[in-house]
Amino acid sequence: MGRVEREERILERIRATPPGFVRTYGDVSPGAPRVAGAVLSACHDESLPWHRIVRADGTLAKGGRQRALLDAEGVPFRGSRVDMRIARVPDQP
């Protein structure tokens, strides 16, 4: 799989994350979670639900802005972390 195809697959997985749920960087880019971060950083599509992608431990890469968007969608938190037992959507093949 080439770079462009890999990036498109990552973006498809991000777009497929439903409101009120999250996926991890590793879920959208299995084996290479940092690639997902790089793809998100380079993408300027305002419609991309970037805020639904969190670290594996439920912490947020973008802090308060991300928390506000997730709160508005009803994503459950335990303290400052997303409650991954409830909110995580499993990876799709």
Contacts in CASP RR format, 6 or more apart in sequence:
PFRMAT RR
TARGET T0000
AUTHOR 0000-0000-0000
METHOD contacts of the structure
MODEL  1
MGRVEREERILERIRATPPGFVRTYGDVSPGAPRVAGAVLSACHDESLPW
HRIVRADGTLAKGGRQRALLDAEGVPFRGSRVDMRIARVPDQP
1 9 0 8 1.000
6 29 0 8 1.000
6 35 0 8 1.000
7 39 0 8 1.000
10 28 0 8 1.000
10 29 0 8 1.000
10 35 0 8 1.000
10 36 0 8 1.000
10 39 0 8 1.000
11 39 0 8 1.000
11 43 0 8 1.000
11 45 0 8 1.000
11 48 0 8 1.000
13 23 0 8 1.000
13 27 0 8 1.000
13 28 0 8 1.000
13 29 0 8 1.000
13 91 0 8 1.000
13 92 0 8 1.000
14 23 0 8 1.000
14 28 0 8 1.000
14 36 0 8 1.000
14 40 0 8 1.000
14 48 0 8 1.000
14 49 0 8 1.000
14 50 0 8 1.000
14 52 0 8 1.000
14 53 0 8 1.000
15 48 0 8 1.000
15 49 0 8 1.000
16 92 0 8 1.000
17 23 0 8 1.000
17 28 0 8 1.000
17 49 0 8 1.000
17 52 0 8 1.000
17 53 0 8 1.000
17 89 0 8 1.000
18 89 0 8 1.000
19 49 0 8 1.000
19 52 0 8 1.000
19 73 0 8 1.000
20 52 0 8 1.000
20 70 0 8 1.000
20 73 0 8 1.000
20 74 0 8 1.000
20 75 0 8 1.000
20 87 0 8 1.000
21 52 0 8 1.000
21 75 0 8 1.000
21 87 0 8 1.000
21 88 0 8 1.000
21 89 0 8 1.000
22 52 0 8 1.000
22 53 0 8 1.000
22 54 0 8 1.000
22 58 0 8 1.000
22 70 0 8 1.000
22 75 0 8 1.000
22 82 0 8 1.000
22 84 0 8 1.000
22 87 0 8 1.000
22 88 0 8 1.000
22 89 0 8 1.000
23 52 0 8 1.000
23 53 0 8 1.000
23 54 0 8 1.000
23 88 0 8 1.000
23 89 0 8 1.000
23 91 0 8 1.000
24 33 0 8 1.000
24 53 0 8 1.000
24 54 0 8 1.000
24 55 0 8 1.000
24 56 0 8 1.000
24 58 0 8 1.000
24 88 0 8 1.000
25 33 0 8 1.000
25 34 0 8 1.000
25 36 0 8 1.000
25 37 0 8 1.000
25 53 0 8 1.000
25 54 0 8 1.000
25 55 0 8 1.000
25 56 0 8 1.000
26 32 0 8 1.000
26 33 0 8 1.000
26 36 0 8 1.000
26 56 0 8 1.000
26 91 0 8 1.000
27 88 0 8 1.000
27 89 0 8 1.000
27 90 0 8 1.000
27 91 0 8 1.000
28 36 0 8 1.000
28 53 0 8 1.000
28 91 0 8 1.000
29 35 0 8 1.000
29 36 0 8 1.000
29 37 0 8 1.000
29 39 0 8 1.000
30 91 0 8 1.000
33 56 0 8 1.000
36 53 0 8 1.000
37 53 0 8 1.000
37 61 0 8 1.000
40 48 0 8 1.000
40 50 0 8 1.000
40 53 0 8 1.000
43 50 0 8 1.000
50 62 0 8 1.000
51 62 0 8 1.000
51 65 0 8 1.000
51 66 0 8 1.000
51 69 0 8 1.000
51 70 0 8 1.000
52 70 0 8 1.000
52 73 0 8 1.000
53 61 0 8 1.000
54 60 0 8 1.000
54 61 0 8 1.000
54 66 0 8 1.000
54 82 0 8 1.000
55 61 0 8 1.000
56 84 0 8 1.000
57 81 0 8 1.000
57 84 0 8 1.000
58 81 0 8 1.000
58 82 0 8 1.000
58 84 0 8 1.000
59 80 0 8 1.000
59 81 0 8 1.000
59 82 0 8 1.000
60 66 0 8 1.000
60 67 0 8 1.000
60 70 0 8 1.000
60 80 0 8 1.000
60 81 0 8 1.000
60 82 0 8 1.000
67 77 0 8 1.000
67 80 0 8 1.000
70 77 0 8 1.000
70 82 0 8 1.000
71 77 0 8 1.000
75 82 0 8 1.000
75 87 0 8 1.000
76 82 0 8 1.000
76 83 0 8 1.000
76 86 0 8 1.000
76 87 0 8 1.000
77 83 0 8 1.000
82 88 0 8 1.000
END
